[in-house]
């Protein structure tokens, strides 16, 4: 998996999680687990590529940048 692919998957999961309606707790739990898995994978790929990343927030911002989406928290 490339850095770009991991970024896209991670961003898609973040956006999907944010789009869930209240009361969809089962889906939210499943998506949260996948989002965490891909966040870890993306962070590992950043490090392997020699790209510094101070914390999980910076990693998320980099994922949104690589995926071509504005960060939801900027």
N, C-alpha and C positions, 0 to 999 in steps of 0.2 A: 504494500500500500504506500502510495506517495504522500508527501506532506500535504499537497493540494487536495487529494482525495479525502484524507482524514479530516482536513479543515471543513470541506463541504459536508461530510456526514455529520460532524459535530455541530456545525451551524444549523443544519436541517433539524437536528434533534432539539437544539435550544429553541428554535422558532416553533417547532411542533409542541413542545412542552408549554411554551407561553400562550399558545392558541387554545389550549384545553379549557373547556368550560368548568366552572365549579361543579363538584360532584363526580368528576371523572377520576377518582382517586386511584383506582386499579391501573388505569392507563398511565396516569402521572407517575406512579411508582415504577412501572415497567420502563417508561421513557427515561426517567431519572437514572435508573440503573444503566441503561444503554448510553446515555449522555456522559455519565461518569467514566464508563469504559472507554469511550472514544476521546474524551478529554485527556485521559491518561495516555492513550495511544498517540494522540497529537503532540502532547508534551514530550513524550519519548522521541518522536520523530524530530521535533524542534532541536532537542539536545543533540541527537545524532547528526543533525545537519549543521551543528555549530552555532545555532541561533540562540542567544541568551534569552532567558525568560525569568523574570524576577519572581512572579507568583502566578496563581491561577487566573487572576483577572487580566494580567498582561497576555497570558496564553490565549484567553478567550478573545481578547481584542485582536491579536494576530490572526486567529482563525477567521474572524469576520472579515478582516482585511484580505486575506488570501482567497476567501470565498467570494469576494466582491460585494459584500453586504455592509451597510453601515452598522456599527455596533449598537445594540439596543440600549447600552448604558452610557453612550457619549452625549 
